[in-house]
Amino acid sequence: MPPRAALDPLTMTDEMEAIDEATQYRRKIDHTLARFSAAHDEMEAEEAKRRERRERLSPASILESTRTALHRVVTTAPPEEDAAEKAEQTRLQEKKQQKLDRSARFGRIAAAVVAGLVFLGIGGAWGAQTYFDAKFTQVSALDENSADIQDADAQANDENFLMVGSDTRDGASAEEGVGTADSTPGARSDTVMVAHIPADRKRVVVTSFPRDLEVDRPECQRWDPVQSKTTDEKVPAQKIAKLNTAYAVGGPACVTKVIQQITGLRINHFVGIDFNGFKEMVDAVHGVTIHTEIPIDDSILGKVLLETGDVTISGDQALNFVRARHVKNDPTSDYGRIKRQQEFIGALLRKVMSSDVVLDPGKLSDFITAFAKATFGDNLGVKQMMTLAQSMKGLDPSKISFLTVPTVGTANNRGNEVLVRSKTKALFDALRNNTPLPDPNAPVPVSEQAPPTSTSKSKSSGSSKSTTTRKTTSTG
């Protein structure tokens, strides 16, 4: 037998004498069951605490607590004063005391109500934001450490939203006259805009880029629009290409690269919107009011909008309004469409931020649902889009500028729009460093003017068309 000191206490009697194996086995089982029982009791106690906490923080419990507190405040009578002291008070003093007691009671009621509403409001807002953020389709698009970013320190806390209108035709019917997913496969970036909001939030500048802008497209990974992600296939760089090919071959990440090369801006939000989604967004807020100087009669889409002036358009009209690029009596083609798109986006944001929508839970919820359904992006959610919308709504109209990147105004022999490099550099230097914008009507240097040709067709009436800054007429 081993020494007594080496024996397990479970194998000994109270007199420290060894016991038989059967008794040892029983004791071990009893000891194990005791440990399991203690662990079970601890878990049960923890679960009871969690259950109590959930019940205490549930909306019904909070409302009941608030109601009870209000009831207590309202029904609790002030302590009765000593009869001798009451006798000493004058009638005026009694009235004054009653007013003070009543004010205090109302103050406690107001405090309880405000506390309850604030608690519920914060919880409701957080819950709603989380719910709607989950609806947004997230894609990989951003590269905030790109070597193409200039003046990075000066751009700290700036917000740059790259907005791309993707016209995939998914969901489009043949009756709409724009083609279907079968007849026009793939994805196109028919709209490319950058909304720049500096750190001081004192202005907003929205710059559009023509779809036929001639760019130096970098190497990009192939984009699969059906699965909304890039593949492992690499598309070689192309020295001379149209801007809209960047999205067609490389999707959000590729077009972000191109825009950062041109602008030097740190793009920190990507917003892709399928044009078909405009219909549901506009219908969700019961129409958007836009301003047009000429009837929108398109040779492809038909009579889009025959009224002029301020007109409230529906979802179907809005879709064709932003798509039209063959409008009769509008020789500017893409530049005219850019102007209409800018007008529409500004009008839509103003409508969404108006009291008519913000104070109507049904409209606001329907709009966010429609927007999330038609939108995909990177670093995108309710909070980010509210930042953009509130910035455009809260500023003085003169502080919100819609403009087009400076081009020579005449397509080259490849049918592409050509940047005026010096004016483009001046524009984005001013945005990155938050300095005054350069004069959009400054003459194009002779070295950058388009060579005179007899066959080229001007897409705008001179360079001023492509560089003119438009101020919004209202912030809603």
Buried (B, 14 or more C-beta within 10 A) or exposed (E): EEEEEEBEEBBBEEEEEEEEEEEBEEBEEEEEEEEEEEEEEEEEEEEEEEEEEEEEEEEEEBEEBBEEBBEEBEEEEEEEEEEEEEEEEEEEEEEEBEEEEEEEBEEBBEEBBEEBEEBBEEEEEEEBBEBBBEBBEBBBBBBBEBEBBBBEEBBEEBBBBBBBBBBBBBBBEEEBEBBBBEEBEBBBBBBBBBBBBBEEBEBBBBBBBBBBBBBEBBEBBBBEBEEBBBEEEEBEEBEEBBBBBBBBBBBBBBBBBBBBBBBBBBBBBBBBBBBBBBBBBBBBBBBBBBEBEEBBBBEEBEEBBEEEEEBBBEBBBBBBBBBBBBBEEBBBBBBBBBBBBBBBBBBBBBBBBBEEBEEBEEBBBBBBBBBBBBBBBBBBBBEBBBBBBBBBBEBEEEBBBBBBBBBBBBBBEEEBBBBBEBBBBBBBBBBBEBEEBBEBEBEBEEEBBBEEEEEBEBBBEBBBBBBBBBEBEEBB
